[in-house]
Amino acid sequence: MASSDVFRSKIGSKYPKQEIEDRQLQLKAELTSLKRKGGNTQCFDCGVADVTWASPKLGTFLCVTCSDIHRAAGAHITCVKNFSTYLWSPDEVAMMRLVGNDRAKDLYRSSAPLSWSPHDSKERKVQLCTQLYGNATAQRASAEMITAATAASASPAPNPSQGFKAPAGKSPAGAPNWFEDWSSPRDEDPKVAQKSVDLLGDLLDLQPVLQKAGAVEADVFLQQGYVDVVKAPAVEKFHNELAGVFDNKCQQTVAQPARCAMQMANKEDNDFWTSVNWDDLMK
């Protein structure tokens, strides 16, 4: 790979330049979010409300004036980058995320509210910057955070579309979860329509279980997720048809057909006993 195709970050990592360019939208979106959190909204060194620059080596958010002070102090101590005009790499963004202005106070200047006054001369600011960030303790803290940021940026980001699990407590322990795959239905998924059709059969299969449950148990049974509340347009007509099969007075809601199933099962038992002519049987 030619040197022109390689991007070297301010804290030492190398990346294919095309990869860095392709990820700028994502990386800068995270930087924008970080700039709005806590102490990151003000320059770490002088406290003014301007954070258009940063020191990736220190993990601090800076104003344009203080960025010039860091540049004058030397790259062996610190470095600076503008959020808009520069390309940012994953390890640099990770450094800004892991440190930030609030944590940087403990790392670099726990005994002072600011590094210097905005009214100090440039010479004074450069002197203070060299003393504050060039000492062995500060450089060791910076190196440790860079190592952590590099490791964090090397870990693959989790893919929310893979390995999805339904929320805990969706179904009682040991119980089948017929609706687990419905937890986040998507219109573009062709399987959703088929699962909508299967809903009628699933609810009918619940009848023997619901028949054995008391009223309180049935309420818990429904609320705990054996029959989940699924909002999918293709399912609605099956809910309504099912409610009509069991009891035309049943409300046509997602959970109601299952309750009607239990009521219908109990109704069938009652009809059997009330239909028997006991006088004839006792003769």
N, C-alpha and C positions, 0 to 999 in steps of 0.2 A: 504494500500500500504506500503510495507516494505521500510525502510529508504534507502536501497541500490537502490531502484527503483525511488528515488526522486532526482532531481537535484535542488540545491539551488544556485541561481546566487550570484555574488559578491555584488549586490545591493539589495538583500532581497527577490526576487521572487522565487517561487517554481514551478517546472515543472516535469512532468513524464520524467524520464531520457531517455526513448526510443524516445520520441518526440524530445528531444534536439539532440540526435544522428542522427535522421532521417533528421533534418533540417540543419545540419552542412554545407552541400554544399551550400545551399542558403545563410545562414548567413555569412559564410566566404567569399563568393563572394561579398557580400555587403561591408564587411570590407576591402577587397582588393580595391574596388572602392573608398571607403572613404580615404584610405591611399594616394591616388593619387591627392587629391583635396587640393588646397590652401596651408595653413600653415601646413597641416597634413603630408606633405612630410619631415618635419624636426622635431626633438625632441622638444617638447614644452618647456622643462626646459633649455637645454644647446644649442640647435640649430643645432646639428650635423645631417647629412643626414642619419639617421638610425631610423626607426620607426617599429621595430620588436616587441615592447611591448606597453602596454597601461595601463592607470588607468581608469577602468570602473566607479569607484566612482566619478572621476573628469571629465571624458569624454575627456581625453587628450591622444595624441599619443606620445610615449616615446622611447628613445634608451635603449639598454640593460643595460648600466651603470647607467642611471638615474632610471631605474626600481629597481635596488638594493637600491638606496637612498630612494625611496618611501617605499620599504619593511622595511627598517630600521626605518623609521619614525613611523610605526605602523598602524595596520588595523583600528584603531579608527579614523585615519586621512585620509588615502588613501589606495589603494590596487593596485595590478598589475596583468596583464595577458599577456601571450605570444600569438601572433596571430596564431601560427602554432600548438603548442602542447596542448593547452587547448581547452575544449569545451566552446562554447559561446552560450549565451541564447538570446532570442529576446529582453528582456529589456536592456541587456548590449549593444547590437548592436544599439538599439534605443538611448541609452545615448550617444554613440559615434557619432551618426548621428545628434542629437540635439545640442551637444556642439561642439566638435572638437577644434583644436588648435586656430583657428581664434576667435571664440566666447569666448574661455576660457581666452583670454587676458583681455577681459572686465570683466569677472567674478572674476578672481583671482589676476591679476597683471597689472592693467591698467597703472601703472606709471613706469614700467620697461620693457625693450626689452626682457630680459631673466631672468630666476629664479636664475641662478648661472653660473659661468664660468666653462667650461669643465676642467680647470686647478686647480680649488679649491680642497682642501682636502675633503675626504669623510666626515669627522666630520663637516666641514663647510657646506657642501651640506645638510647633515641631519638636521643641525640647521636651515638653511634657509628653507628647505622643511617643517619643523614643524611650523615655523613662518608663512610661506606663505599660507599653506593649513589648518593649525590647528586652525586658529583664527575663531571667531564666524561668521564673515561676509562670509568667504569662505565656511565654513561648512553649513551655511544657504543657500547659493547659490547652493551648491552641492545637498542638500536635495530637494530643489525646482526642480532642473533639473531631479533628480531621480524620483520624483513623476510624472513629465511630461512624462518621458521616459517609466515608468511603465504603465501609461495610454495609451500611444501611442502603446505600444507593445501588449496591450490587445485588441485593435481594430482589427477586422478581415480584412485581406488584400483584396483589391478589386479583383474580378475575371474578367479578361478582356474578358472572353468568355460569360459573362452574362450581360444583360442589355445594350447591344451595341446599339448605336444610330448613324444614319448616320450623317455626318458633317453638321453643320448649313449652310443654303444657298444652299443645294443640290437641292431643288425644291422650286419654288415660293410659297408664302403663300397661303394656301387654295387649292393648286393643288395636285392631287394624285401623289404619288411617286411609280411608278411601279417597280423601280429598287432599292428600299431601302434595300432589303435583299441581294442585290448583292454587297454591299459595300466592303465586304472582302470575295470573294468566295474561297472555299476550295475544293481541289480535292476529299477529302474523304467524302464530303457531297453529299448524293444521290439526294438531291433536286435540285442541280445545273443543272443536265442534263435536268430535267423537266422544269426548268425556262428558259433554253436555247430554248426549243421547244416553250414555250409560247411567246418568243420575237416577232415572226412573227405576232401573233395576237395582241400584244400590240402596235406594230407600225402601223398596219392597223387601229386600233381604233383611232389613232391620226389624221387620215386624215381629219375628219370634223373640228377639232380644228385648224389644220394647214391651212386649206382652208380659214379660216376667218382671218388669220394673214397676215399682210403685210410682206415685205421682211425683214425689220429691226426687227420687232417683232418676226419673225420666227428665226432669228439668236439668239436673246436673249433667246427665248424659248428653243432652242437646247442647248445653252451654259449654261443655268441655271440648266439643269439637268432633263428636262422631258424625254429626251433620253440620258442616261448616257453613258460614254465611258467605256465599260466593256470588258476586255481582257480575254475571255474564249474560248479555242479551239473548244468546242462543238457548239459555237454560230456562228462561221464564215460562215458555209455553208448557214445558214438562212439569214445572211446579204446579201450574194451574190445573193441568189435566189430572195430575196425581191427587190434588186436593178434591177434585170432583169425583174421583173414583171412590174415595173413602167417605166423604161427607161433604155435601154441597154447601154446608154452613161453615166449613173450615175456612179461615182466612187464607188467602193465597199468597203465602210468604215462603221463603226458602226453608225455614225450619219447621213451619206448620204442617206440611204433609207428613213428616215423620211422626209428629204428635197425633195426627189424624190416624196414622197407621196403628198406633197403640190403642186409640179410642175405638177404632173399628174392630180390632182383635178382641177387646173386652166386650164390645157390643155383640159380636158373634156368640161369645160364651153366654151372655145374658139371654139372647134370643133363643138359644138351644133350651135353656132351663125353663124359660117362660112358655115355650111352645109345647112342652110335654103335657099331656093330659094325665095328671097324677091320679085322678079318680079311676080312670080306666085301668091304669097299671096296678092299683091296689085291690082291684076286684079279684 
